[in-house]
């Protein structure tokens, strides 16, 4: 058994780990892709990247700040007032891991705390150049993932951590497809988008080069052997939640949501829907992922009553 507050802490630690790694990877790819722009120009993808990360409204609240290759990376990487930034996500993850130190391997706490300390030191230990910092953060997040995969008991804490990661990953992949494929495809080429989700090699081994928008989106939604596609995330989340059915019957509503979205991606003619109404479909998938997160929160974190929304439920990866 696991305390409700521990389940919540591990769930959000998983989401925050995924957000930090994903944001660092997006920054790395977008910054390298925009190097050919003159300093006086603003690469068109920065506004779309903010939207894909669900932080466009937060950035717009920064009065007098223009979205360019200086302000957006700073906002997304080191701005601690932005809970969805790399530094903000790692700080929240570190606090959540701290509260469950007796349920996780000591190596997980050590790696998380070390990354937080290095980010808190203005990136001095991460390297002087932005690209180097992005790469180091990605590798450190992957090291944390390795500890989770190789040293953590397959118990309830592991389940909530994995499910949190899969929900966040599915949301972020869906938003990238919606904003960078169908919203403004020419802002970023296919190779850059696929690098943002670590799927370039897998795509070239599968559909290959020269596919249209629908082919690319269908791959990122439904490929079964690529870890960052939406269907892969749902399958992993559903498998972990199924393991708790005997001890946590209250999770049935969450399993129903997860199974419904997974079945629709597998058997619902997604390729045809993408060709006819892509943005509506992607918004529906995103909404269903938030429904899944709320169903888990209602049943596992405070099953006696529906809790009021607070900051941790809204960040990262959720817009209300």
BELJONOR-V142932 format. One record per backbone hydrogen bond with DSSP energy under -0.5 kcal/mol. CO is the residue of the C=O (numbers start at 1). NH is the residue of the N-H. If there is no record, write none. Layout:
BEGIN
[[CO;NH] [CO;NH]]
END
This chain:
BEGIN
[[3;7] [4;8] [5;9] [6;10] [7;11] [8;12] [9;13] [10;14] [11;15] [12;16] [13;17] [14;18] [15;19] [16;20] [17;21] [18;22] [19;23] [20;24] [21;25] [22;26] [23;27] [24;28] [25;29] [26;30] [27;31] [28;32] [29;33] [30;34] [32;35] [33;36] [34;37] [38;41] [41;43] [43;46] [44;48] [45;49] [46;50] [47;51] [48;52] [49;53] [50;55] [50;56] [51;54] [55;59] [56;60] [57;61] [59;62] [61;63] [62;65] [64;66] [66;68] [68;72] [70;74] [71;75] [72;76] [73;77] [74;78] [74;79] [76;86] [77;87] [78;80] [79;82] [81;83] [82;85] [85;89] [86;90] [87;91] [88;92] [89;93] [90;94] [91;95] [92;96] [93;97] [94;98] [95;99] [96;100] [97;100] [98;101] [100;103] [100;104] [101;104] [105;108] [105;109] [106;110] [107;111] [108;112] [109;113] [110;114] [111;115] [112;116] [113;117] [114;118] [115;119] [116;120] [117;121] [118;123] [119;122] [121;124] [123;126] [123;127] [124;127] [129;133] [130;134] [131;135] [132;136] [133;137] [134;138] [135;139] [136;140] [137;141] [138;142] [139;143] [140;144] [141;145] [142;146] [143;147] [144;148] [145;149] [146;150] [147;151] [147;152] [148;152] [153;155] [155;159] [156;160] [157;161] [158;162] [159;163] [160;164] [161;165] [162;166] [163;167] [164;168] [165;169] [166;170] [167;171] [168;172] [169;173] [170;174] [171;175] [172;176] [173;177] [174;178] [175;179] [176;180] [177;181] [177;182] [178;183] [179;184] [184;187] [185;188] [189;193] [190;194] [191;195] [192;196] [193;197] [194;197] [194;199] [195;198] [199;203] [200;204] [201;205] [202;206] [203;208] [212;216] [213;217] [214;218] [215;219] [216;220] [217;221] [218;222] [219;223] [220;230] [221;231] [223;232] [226;229] [229;233] [230;234] [231;235] [232;236] [233;237] [234;238] [235;239] [236;240] [237;241] [238;242] [239;243] [240;243] [241;244] [242;245] [244;248] [248;251] [249;252] [250;253] [251;255] [252;256] [253;257] [254;258] [255;259] [256;260] [257;261] [258;262] [259;263] [260;264] [261;265] [262;266] [263;267] [264;268] [269;273] [270;274] [271;275] [272;276] [273;277] [274;278] [277;281] [278;282] [279;283] [280;284] [281;285] [282;286] [283;287] [284;288] [285;289] [286;290] [287;291] [288;292] [289;293] [290;294] [291;295] [292;296] [293;297] [294;298] [295;299] [296;300] [296;301] [297;301] [297;302] [302;305] [305;307] [310;313] [310;314] [311;314] [311;315] [314;318]]
END
